[in-house]
Amino acid sequence: MRKIILHAHMSLDGVVSDLPHWMKMTDDILNDASAFYETLDTMLMGSRTYPQLASYWKNALLNPISYAELELARHINSKKKLVLSRSAQPLVWDNSQLLQYTSPDDLRIKLDALKAEPGENITVASGAGLWHFFLENNLFDDLLLYIHPALAGHGERLFTEFHWRTMLSLVREKTYEDGTKELYYEKLS
């Protein structure tokens, strides 16, 4: 069965918003992100961040900052993108589809069906509201965090108060030259 992997970049103080103000993406991080995206065939994203991601990654194909960013842009642009929303949304990016749901239970049923389909793993690529929704409703299997050596000071935080508890197992970790830490966790049964 396919897994749903929450994938987020955050500051040391847990902020996952306003990334351009505090996050630095090195070629090493971009290369590892490309390797991660090779293991996926579907991206889930919220309707609020979808237009921003579409604009950024379509532009990165034409005007990449580096060869590593171009490679990542190629991977991201080729993936199936499911935009989660409770209402109709305009879709402006190749391989995009709307995944409408009416409640957390309705979404859980749709995600279980998606996971049962043949294919590669699925990532929840953005944004803070969607990550919170997946965390609060325990809708993920694995958690991939990039913790950047920055204190953002303010913004949306990844971890808020939850009404459940789950245990995780650290599968791998890596420290990049700039001090960014990659942590990959699997949820324990």
N, C-alpha and C positions, 0 to 999 in steps of 0.2 A: 504494500500500500504506500502511496505517496505521502510525504510529510509536508506540513505547513511550517515554514521557518520564518519567524520574526527576525528581520534584519534591520538594525538601526545603528546610526552613528550618534554618540552622545558625548557631552562634556563630562569632566570629572564630577561636576555637581549635578549630573543627571539630566541636563537640558538637551532636548532633541529638536528644538526649533531655532530658526535664524542661523542655520548652519554656515552660510557664507561669512558671518561675523566672527566665527571662532574656529571653524574646522579647516584644516589644511590636508589636502589629499595628495600624498606622495605617489610617485610611480609604483613603488612597492605595494602600497595599499590598493591602487587601481589594478595592478596585475593580479593580486590575490582576489579582488572583487570579480575580475573577469573569469578566473578559475571557478569561483563560486557560481557565477551565472551560467557556466557551462554545464552545471549539474541540475539546472532548472529548465522548465519549459513554460512556466506560467508565473506572472506577477500579479499580485492583488494590490490595489491602491484605492485610497479614498477619493471621492469626487472633488474635494477641495484642493488637494495637491496634484491631482492628475494633470490639469492644464500646465502647471509649472514644470512638472517632470517632462511632459511631452515637448514643451518648448525647449527646455535645456538639452535633452538628449537628442532631439532632432537636429538642433544647432551644432551639437558636439560632433556629429558626423561630418559637418561642413567646415567647422572651425575649431578643431580640437586644441586643447592646451598642450597636449603631448601625444605621442604615439600610444602610450598606455591608455589615455582617456579615449582615443579613437577606437581601440580594441574593445574597451568596455562599452562604448556607445554602440558598436556593432552588435554586441551580445544583447544589450538591453533593447535595442530597436527591433531585434528579430523575435523577441519573446511575445507570447500571447499575454495581453494585458486585460485583466478583469477589473472594471471600475465598480466598486461596491457603493450602492446608493439606494435610498428609499424612493427616489423619484428619477424620472428620465433626465439624462445628461447628454450634451453634445459630445461626440467622440471625434477627436481630431488627430489621432495617432494611429499608425498602421498596427494591425493585429489587435485592435481594441474591441472589447465587448462590454456591455453593461450587465452587471449581476445585481438585479434588484431583489430586495428582501423587505419583509414587513416587520420582523421581530428578531431578537437574538436566536430564538428557537428555529425560525424559518431559515436564517442564515446557517445555523449549525447543520440542518438537514442538507442544504445546498452544498456546504463545504464537505460534508461526509460523502456525498455523491461525487463531488469533484475529486476527492482523494482516492476514491475507489476506481476512477477511470484509469486506463493505462497511461503511462507517461512518466515524466521526471518530477522532481519535487517542485513545490510551490513556495514562493516567498511573499511575505507581506512587506512591500517596499516602502510604503509611506502611508500616511503621515501620523502625527501624534494622536489624533483622535481615533484613527483606525487601530493603531497599536494598543491604545488604552482599551478599546472595545474588545480586541482579541485577548488581551491579558485579563480583563475583568470577567470575560465569559469563558476563559480557559479553552480557547479555540486554536491553540498552537501546539506543535510537537517539539520544536527545537527553537533555540534563541541564539542568534549571532549578533554580538555586540562589538562595536569598535569604540573604545573609550579613548577620547582624544585628550592630550595634556593641556587642557584649557578650563578655566572657570568662567562660564558664560554669565553667571550672576543672576540672570533673569530669563524667563521663557518657559515654555511648556516642558515639564519633566516627564520622563518615561515612566517612572514608577511612582504611582500614587497609592492611595489606600485601596486595598482589595478586600473582597469578602470571602476569599478562599485562600488556601495555602497549597503550595506544590513544591516538591523537591526536585532539584536539577542535578545533573551529573556533568561535570566539566569534561568535555571530550578532547578539546585542544585549546591551546593558548599560544599566542605569539606576541612578541614585543617588537615593534618597528623601530628603526633608527631614530625617528623623531619623538619616540616615547609613547606613541599610540599603542594601545593594547587591544588585541583581538581575543575575544572569549567566545567559544562555541559550546553551548550547553544542550543536552538532551533532557527532556522531561522524564522523570522516573514514573513508572506505573503506580 
